[in-house]
Amino acid sequence: MNSNKTKVALITLTALIFPGLGHLCLKKWIRALLLCASILFLFVLGLKLEGRLYEWDLTQPIMLLPFFADLSVGIPYWFAKSWGYGAGNMQNQSYDYGTTYLIVAGLLNWLVVLNAYDIAEGRKK
């Protein structure tokens, strides 16, 4: 494996670990800040609206899709779960919106990861 492929793999992995970190490694400071802020805003808003963070549950395989979407936010997902956030309150009227924001934050991070990958590969600037 040559050094360019190693660099691309490392940037892609860092982009998955925390939103915007891949762009930060690419020295795209403003883009990294904007992407990180927007994804974390969606994530925190989803938690404030008492949305649900999904967990690994093989009894309902269809729920693995939102779990992987939530997990794609990276470190903020693990912090939120370990601090007791994301249990979801179905009695709250904003529960569905909060859950949707949490899922969208993870899916948006996948787009950010792909963008960092393309920049590292030299396909984009």
DOGU-242840 format. One line per 10 residues: number of its first residue (from 1); their letters; for each residue x, y, z of C-alpha. Coordinates in steps of 0.5 Angstrom, whole numbers, plus 500, padded with zeros to 3 digits. Layout:
N
NUM = A = X Y Z | ...
***
This chain:
125
1 = MNSNKTKVAL = 500 500 500 | 503 507 498 | 503 513 502 | 498 516 498 | 493 511 499 | 495 511 507 | 493 518 507 | 487 517 504 | 485 512 508 | 487 516 514
11 = ITLTALIFPG = 483 522 512 | 477 518 511 | 477 514 518 | 478 521 521 | 472 524 518 | 468 518 521 | 471 519 528 | 468 526 528 | 465 531 524 | 469 535 520
21 = LGHLCLKKWI = 476 532 522 | 477 530 515 | 477 536 512 | 481 539 518 | 487 534 516 | 486 537 509 | 487 544 512 | 480 546 509 | 479 550 516 | 473 554 514
31 = RALLLCASIL = 469 548 511 | 471 543 517 | 468 549 522 | 462 550 518 | 461 542 517 | 462 540 524 | 458 546 527 | 452 544 522 | 452 537 524 | 453 538 531
41 = FLFVLGLKLE = 447 543 531 | 443 538 528 | 445 532 533 | 444 537 539 | 438 539 537 | 435 532 536 | 437 531 543 | 434 537 546 | 428 535 542 | 428 528 546
51 = GRLYEWDLTQ = 429 524 540 | 432 517 540 | 439 515 539 | 438 507 536 | 442 502 539 | 444 495 536 | 438 490 537 | 438 484 533 | 431 483 535 | 429 488 530
61 = PIMLLPFFAD = 433 488 524 | 430 494 521 | 432 498 526 | 440 497 525 | 439 502 519 | 437 508 524 | 443 505 528 | 448 506 523 | 446 513 521 | 446 515 528
71 = LSVGIPYWFA = 453 511 529 | 456 515 523 | 456 522 527 | 462 518 531 | 464 520 538 | 458 525 539 | 454 519 539 | 458 515 544 | 458 521 549 | 451 522 548
81 = KSWGYGAGNM = 450 515 550 | 454 514 556 | 452 521 559 | 444 518 558 | 442 522 553 | 438 520 547 | 433 515 550 | 427 519 547 | 421 521 550 | 415 519 546
91 = QNQSYDYGTT = 410 523 550 | 414 529 547 | 411 532 541 | 417 533 538 | 420 526 539 | 419 525 531 | 423 531 529 | 428 530 534 | 429 523 532 | 429 525 525
101 = YLIVAGLLNW = 435 530 526 | 439 525 530 | 439 520 524 | 440 526 519 | 446 528 522 | 449 522 521 | 447 521 514 | 450 528 513 | 456 526 516 | 457 520 511
111 = LVVLNAYDIA = 456 526 505 | 462 530 509 | 466 523 509 | 465 522 502 | 467 529 500 | 473 529 505 | 475 522 501 | 474 526 494 | 479 531 496 | 484 527 499
121 = EGRKK = 484 523 492 | 485 529 488 | 478 529 485 | 475 535 488 | 479 541 491
***
